[in-house]
């Protein structure tokens, strides 16, 4: 029994010794990885960024040439980069011994919201991308008027409030439905393509087409199929006439109509 107990203690001592040796070897190995100059970052490659400058991405990531590549925790760096307004997704890959690759997926400005002192660009998810002093309507972005924003909502990188996201969703639904109908008799021009502006009036919406010289009182975002069917008929019949189209009524009680500008 004494010999067996002695053997067990000896085995345990050997195991502990081996474990300590393993830890020492591991520490030496990690020390080599973390401190050898060959593993210091010498190159940072960034791809697919059109709106966000390289240096802005590098600054947000907190990366510098000379940093050790093993100290870079990819998911943390990705989250930092994704805090930039135009960056939707960032993906980090490491090419050993010393290169960091950053692949960017950017948000696209789809809408312009009019403010008292300028405009803000937002994407289709309601993220604020940047504030601008003038609206370049040549980009084909829809202008949204009379959306009430608080100060925080105007900050690049922030998302619209739940209330305004509901409004944006209405606008998206209106435009999606308008894609199915035409503004001309030859059915070559979809209605959504002629809309330049949408004004929010409480829970109702007023569309404007500069090419057709018409304001379109669409009402709320309900019964859109029936409204677009009637809008198509009026646009074709009143082609070339400036005025207003009224669709904001109960069609069982009153027919939609066109009112020419006097």
C-alpha positions as CSV (number, residue, x, y, z in Angstrom):
1,X,0.0,0.0,0.0
2,X,2.8,2.3,0.9
3,X,4.5,1.7,-2.5
4,X,1.2,2.4,-4.4
5,X,0.7,5.7,-2.5
6,X,4.3,6.6,-3.3
7,X,3.8,5.8,-7.0
8,X,0.6,7.9,-7.2
9,X,2.5,10.9,-5.6
10,X,5.3,10.4,-8.1
11,X,2.9,10.4,-11.0
12,X,1.2,13.5,-9.8
13,X,4.5,15.2,-9.3
14,X,5.5,14.3,-12.9
15,X,2.1,15.5,-14.3
16,X,2.4,18.8,-12.4
17,X,6.0,19.2,-13.6
18,X,5.0,18.6,-17.2
19,X,2.1,21.0,-16.9
20,X,4.5,23.7,-15.6
21,X,6.9,23.0,-18.4
22,X,3.9,23.3,-20.9
23,X,2.9,26.7,-19.4
24,X,6.5,27.9,-19.7
25,X,6.7,26.8,-23.3
26,X,3.3,28.4,-24.0
27,X,4.4,31.7,-22.4
28,X,7.6,31.7,-24.4
29,X,5.6,31.0,-27.6
30,X,3.1,33.7,-26.9
31,X,5.9,36.1,-26.1
32,X,7.4,35.3,-29.5
33,X,4.1,36.0,-31.2
34,X,3.3,39.2,-29.4
35,X,6.7,40.8,-29.4
36,X,8.6,39.6,-32.5
37,X,8.8,42.6,-35.0
38,X,7.9,40.2,-37.9
39,X,4.3,40.1,-36.5
40,X,3.9,43.9,-36.4
41,X,1.4,45.3,-38.8
42,X,3.0,46.8,-41.9
43,X,0.0,47.0,-44.3
44,X,-3.7,47.8,-43.9
45,X,-5.8,47.1,-47.0
46,X,-9.3,48.5,-47.3
47,X,-11.8,47.6,-50.0
48,X,-15.3,48.5,-51.2
49,X,-15.4,51.9,-49.4
50,X,-16.6,54.7,-51.7
51,X,-18.0,57.2,-49.2
52,X,-15.8,56.6,-46.2
53,X,-12.1,57.6,-46.5
54,X,-9.5,55.0,-45.6
55,X,-8.0,57.1,-42.8
56,X,-11.4,57.5,-41.2
57,X,-11.8,53.7,-41.1
58,X,-8.3,53.2,-39.8
59,X,-8.9,55.8,-37.0
60,X,-12.2,54.3,-36.0
61,X,-10.6,50.8,-35.9
62,X,-7.8,52.0,-33.7
63,X,-5.3,50.3,-36.0
64,X,-1.7,51.5,-36.5
65,X,1.2,50.2,-38.5
66,X,3.6,48.7,-35.9
67,X,0.8,47.2,-33.8
68,X,1.1,43.5,-33.2
69,X,-1.3,41.6,-35.4
70,X,-2.2,39.1,-32.7
71,X,-3.4,41.9,-30.5
72,X,-6.1,42.8,-33.0
73,X,-9.4,41.2,-31.9
74,X,-11.4,41.1,-35.2
75,X,-15.0,41.4,-33.9
76,X,-14.1,44.3,-31.7
77,X,-12.5,46.2,-34.6
78,X,-15.4,45.4,-36.8
79,X,-17.9,46.9,-34.3
80,X,-15.8,50.0,-34.1
81,X,-15.8,50.5,-37.9
82,X,-19.5,49.8,-38.1
83,X,-20.1,52.8,-35.8
84,X,-19.3,55.0,-38.8
85,X,-22.4,56.4,-40.5
86,X,-21.9,55.0,-44.0
87,X,-20.6,51.6,-42.9
88,X,-23.2,48.8,-42.8
89,X,-20.8,45.9,-42.3
90,X,-17.1,45.5,-41.9
91,X,-15.1,42.2,-42.2
92,X,-11.6,41.8,-40.9
93,X,-9.2,39.1,-42.1
94,X,-5.5,38.7,-41.2
95,X,-2.8,37.7,-43.6
96,X,0.1,36.6,-41.6
97,X,2.6,37.8,-40.6
98,X,1.8,41.5,-40.9
99,X,-1.2,42.4,-43.1
100,X,-4.8,43.4,-42.1
101,X,-7.5,43.3,-44.7
102,X,-10.8,45.2,-44.1
103,X,-13.7,44.6,-46.4
104,X,-16.5,47.3,-46.2
105,X,-20.2,47.2,-47.1
106,X,-21.5,50.7,-47.2
107,X,-25.0,52.1,-46.8
108,X,-26.5,53.9,-49.8
109,X,-28.3,57.2,-49.5
110,X,-31.9,56.7,-50.7
111,X,-33.8,59.6,-49.3
112,X,-33.2,63.3,-48.5
113,X,-35.0,64.8,-45.5
114,X,-35.5,68.6,-45.6
115,X,-34.5,70.5,-42.4
116,X,-34.8,74.2,-41.5
117,X,-31.1,74.7,-42.1
118,X,-30.2,72.1,-44.7
119,X,-30.8,68.4,-45.4
120,X,-29.9,65.0,-44.1
121,X,-29.3,61.9,-46.2
122,X,-30.7,58.6,-45.0
123,X,-30.7,55.0,-46.3
124,X,-33.7,52.7,-46.7
125,X,-33.4,51.5,-43.1
126,X,-33.6,55.0,-41.7
127,X,-30.0,55.5,-40.7
128,X,-28.7,59.0,-40.9
129,X,-25.6,59.2,-43.2
130,X,-24.7,62.8,-43.3
131,X,-25.9,66.4,-43.1
132,X,-25.6,68.6,-46.3
133,X,-26.4,72.2,-47.0
134,X,-28.0,71.7,-50.4
135,X,-30.1,69.0,-52.0
136,X,-28.6,67.6,-55.3
137,X,-31.8,66.4,-56.8
138,X,-29.9,65.2,-59.8
139,X,-29.0,62.1,-57.8
140,X,-32.6,61.0,-58.1
141,X,-33.1,60.7,-54.3
142,X,-36.6,61.3,-53.1
143,X,-37.0,64.5,-51.0
144,X,-39.1,64.1,-47.8
145,X,-40.6,67.2,-46.4
146,X,-42.1,68.0,-43.0
147,X,-40.7,65.0,-41.1
148,X,-40.3,66.1,-37.5
149,X,-36.9,65.2,-36.1
150,X,-35.4,65.7,-32.7
151,X,-31.8,66.8,-32.4
152,X,-30.4,63.3,-31.7
153,X,-32.1,61.9,-34.9
154,X,-30.1,64.3,-37.0
155,X,-26.8,62.9,-35.9
156,X,-24.9,60.9,-38.5
157,X,-24.8,57.2,-37.5
158,X,-28.1,57.4,-35.6
159,X,-31.4,55.9,-36.7
160,X,-34.7,57.6,-37.0
161,X,-37.1,57.3,-34.1
162,X,-39.7,54.5,-34.1
163,X,-42.4,57.1,-35.0
164,X,-40.4,58.3,-38.1
165,X,-39.5,54.8,-39.1
166,X,-43.2,54.1,-39.3
167,X,-43.5,57.2,-41.6
168,X,-40.6,56.0,-43.7
169,X,-42.2,52.6,-44.0
170,X,-45.3,54.2,-45.3
171,X,-43.3,56.1,-47.9
172,X,-41.5,52.9,-49.0
173,X,-44.8,51.1,-49.4
174,X,-46.3,53.9,-51.5
175,X,-43.3,53.9,-53.8
176,X,-43.3,50.1,-54.1
177,X,-47.0,50.1,-55.1
178,X,-46.4,52.9,-57.5
179,X,-43.8,50.7,-59.4
180,X,-46.7,48.6,-60.6
181,X,-48.5,51.4,-62.4
182,X,-47.7,53.8,-65.2
183,X,-47.8,57.5,-65.8
184,X,-48.1,57.3,-69.6
185,X,-50.5,55.7,-72.1
186,X,-47.6,53.6,-73.6
187,X,-46.8,52.2,-70.2
188,X,-43.1,53.0,-70.4
189,X,-42.9,55.3,-67.3
190,X,-43.7,53.9,-63.9
191,X,-45.4,56.2,-61.4
192,X,-42.7,55.9,-58.8
193,X,-40.1,57.2,-61.2
194,X,-41.9,60.6,-61.7
195,X,-42.2,61.3,-57.9
196,X,-39.6,63.9,-56.7
197,X,-41.0,64.9,-53.3
198,X,-43.3,63.6,-50.6
199,X,-44.7,65.9,-47.9
200,X,-45.8,64.4,-44.6
201,X,-49.1,65.9,-43.4
202,X,-49.8,64.2,-40.0
203,X,-50.7,60.7,-41.1
204,X,-51.2,61.6,-44.8
205,X,-48.9,62.1,-47.7
206,X,-48.7,64.5,-50.6
207,X,-46.6,63.5,-53.6
208,X,-45.2,65.9,-56.1
209,X,-44.1,65.3,-59.7
210,X,-42.1,68.1,-61.3
211,X,-42.2,66.4,-64.7
212,X,-46.0,66.1,-64.6
213,X,-46.4,69.5,-62.7
214,X,-48.9,67.8,-60.3
215,X,-49.4,67.4,-56.6
216,X,-51.0,64.1,-55.6
217,X,-52.9,64.0,-52.4
218,X,-52.6,60.3,-51.6
219,X,-54.0,60.4,-48.1
220,X,-52.8,57.6,-45.8
221,X,-50.9,54.5,-46.8
222,X,-54.0,52.3,-46.9
223,X,-55.8,51.0,-50.0
224,X,-52.8,51.7,-52.1
225,X,-53.7,49.4,-55.0
226,X,-57.0,51.1,-55.6
227,X,-55.4,54.5,-55.2
228,X,-52.7,53.7,-57.8
229,X,-55.2,52.3,-60.2
230,X,-57.1,55.6,-60.1
231,X,-53.9,57.7,-60.2
232,X,-52.8,55.9,-63.3
233,X,-56.1,56.7,-65.1
234,X,-55.9,60.4,-64.1
235,X,-52.3,60.9,-65.0
236,X,-52.9,59.5,-68.5
237,X,-56.1,61.5,-69.1
238,X,-54.6,64.7,-67.7
239,X,-51.2,64.4,-69.4
240,X,-49.6,67.9,-69.8
241,X,-52.1,69.6,-67.5
242,X,-50.8,71.3,-64.3
243,X,-52.8,70.9,-61.1
244,X,-53.6,68.6,-58.2
245,X,-54.9,65.0,-58.0
246,X,-57.1,64.1,-55.0
247,X,-57.1,60.5,-53.8
248,X,-57.6,61.1,-50.1
249,X,-61.2,60.2,-49.7
250,X,-63.5,57.3,-49.2
251,X,-64.1,56.1,-52.8
252,X,-67.5,54.6,-51.8
253,X,-68.7,58.2,-51.0
254,X,-66.7,60.3,-53.5
255,X,-64.7,59.7,-56.7
256,X,-61.0,60.8,-57.0
257,X,-60.6,63.9,-59.2
258,X,-58.2,66.3,-60.8
259,X,-58.2,70.0,-60.1
260,X,-56.4,72.1,-62.7
261,X,-54.2,75.0,-61.6
262,X,-55.9,78.3,-62.1
